Amino acid sequence: MAAVGVAAAGAVVAVVLLPNSGAPGDDREGSSTSPSMSASATTPGGSSSPTVEGTSRPQSLPPGTHREAGGFAWATPAGWRRDLQTGSEVHYTSPDATQELVGKSSIARGDLMETWQKSEENAHQGQDYQKIRLEKTTFRGNPAVVWEYTFTLKEVPWHARLLGFDQEGKSYQINTWYQPENETGALKTYDKVKDSFTVL
């Protein structure tokens, strides 16, 4: 596996992360579908096909994005390993295993900030956990929370950036973990993924 250096991290870092949000190199059983196969679902924006009267036309996706089972689409980097953790959570790991992207959805329950604050309290059990920020924000006009922190896993430092937002009764997360020496490239990748994220 590409993520040998961070294998089985889920059990170690679970307390640092939001419930069911996974962890770097978490190797739970999942789909081995490659990003290129996922990208085959891409529909060029604005394209349409004839429909029979009384039927609906499939929702077109923004150019370059592909649909995920969690009810969202996004543009993930080519060549990254795809792991479907659950029906609504998917991970992409870079070829060198120094960055992971996570997208997920769930039913919205309660105040988003309060939920994340409870998770942050438990995160102090993680090795070398250090909060950078945990604050309210907005994402495309929706209430959102951003949580940024650092931690150590098997003597390797990691930097986490999590974004959660609620929209129409569902909660979505766009998360990343990366090794700090790769921060510049990692943040460019993360920003592109966030910009492409589309609720279906």
N, C-alpha and C positions, 0 to 999 in steps of 0.2 A: 504494500500500500504506500501511496505517496506520503501519507501523513504519519509515518512511523514515529517521528519525533514527538508527536502529540497524540498517539493512539490511546484509546480508552480514557480520554480526558473528561468525558461526561461525568463519571463518578467523582472525579476530583474537584471539578469546577462548578458542579451543579448549583452549589449554594451561592455562587457569584452571579448567576444568570437568572433571568426571569423564568418563571415556571414554564417548562417544556420548550425553552428556547434553544436548547442544545449547547454544544461547547466545541471549541476547536478540536478537530480530529475525532469527534465523536463517531465511532464506527458501528452504530446500531445498524441492523439489517435495513436495507432500503434498495431503491431502484438503482441499477447500474447504467441507466440510460445516459448517453453522452450529451453534452450541450448541443452538439451539432444535430443530434436526432431531435432534441427538444425544439431547436430552432426551426425545424421543418414545419411547425405549426404556425409560423409567422404568416400573417396576412397583410399585404401592403395596405397602408392607410388609404381609405377612400375607395378601395376596390369593392365591387359588388357583383353579385351574380343574380340571374333571374330567379324569381321565387314564384311558387304557385300561389294563387290568390287564397288568402286565409292562413298562410304560413308566414313565419317570421324569418327575416334574413339574419344569418349568423353575425354576431358582433365583430366588426373588423378591429384589428389590433394596430397600435401605432407601429410605424416601420421599424424593423429591427428587433421587436420584442417577441417573446413567445409566452404562451399561456401555461400557467401552473394550476394544479388541482385545487389550490387554496382559494381560488377566485380572484386571482390577480395575474398580471403579465409584467414581464420586465426583460431587459436586455442584459444577459450575463456574458462574461468574457468567454471567448472561444477557447477550447482546449482545457477548461477547468473540469474537474471531476464532479459529477452530479450525484447526490445522495438524497433520495426521498425518505425523510424520517417518518413522517405520518402523511395522511392524505392532505394535510393543510400546512405542512412544514417541509421546506426543501433547503439543502445546503449545497454550496459550490465551493470547492477547495482548489486553490491555485496549484499548478504543477509542482512548484517547489515547496508546497505545504506551509508557506509563511503568511497566508491570508485565507480567511474563510468568510463567505457571504451567506446570510441566512434570510430567507423570506418566509413569513408564516401568517396565518390568519386564525381567528377564533371568534366566538361570540363575545361581544362586549359585555363586561360585568362590572358594575360599579364605577367609581371614579378612577380614571387611569393613573393619575398622579399618586393617589393613595395606595393603589396596588403596587406600583413601582417602588414607592417608599418602603413598603413592607419587605419587598425583595432586597432592597438595598441594605436593610438592617441585617438580613441573613448573610449578605455578601461579605461581611467583615470576618467570617470564618475562613474565607479563602486565603491562600498564601500570598502575603505581601499585597493584599487588596488595598488600593488607594483610590478614593473617589476624586474625580476631577470636577464633575458637575452632574447634577440631577435637577432638571428644571422644566417648567412648562414652556411650550412653544406652540406653533401651529404648523401644519403641513398642508398646503393647498387649501387653506381656509378651515381645516378640521382641527379640533383640539388634539394636541400631541404632547409627548414628553421625550426629552433627549437625556440619555444617561451615558456618561463617559467615565471610564475608569481604567486602571492598570492592575495587573496581577502577574503572578509567576506560576508557571506550570512545569514541573520537572526541570527546574533551574533555568527555564527559558522565559524571558519577559514577554508579556503580551499587552496590547492596548486594545480596548474594546470601545466601540461606539454603537449605541443602540438607539433606534428611533421607533417609537410606537405612536399610532394615531387611531382614532375612532372615526368611522364613517358609516352611517346608515345601519347602526346596530351591530357592527362588526369591528373588531380590533385587528390592526395589521402591524407587523414589525418588519423593519428593514435594518438588519444588524450586520456588523462586521467585527472580526478580530484579526489583528495583524501583529507581526513582530516589528517593534519600533524602528529598527534600522531601515525598514522598507516603507516608512510612513508616507513619503511624498507620492510614490506610485500607488500605494494602497488607498490613499484618500482620493486620488483621481479616479480610481476604479469605483470606489464607493459612491462618489458624487454622481458618476455616470449612471450607476445602477439606480440610485434614488431618483434621479431625473426621469428615468425611463419607467419607473414603477407606476402601474396603471391598475386601478380597481375595476374589475369586470362586473 
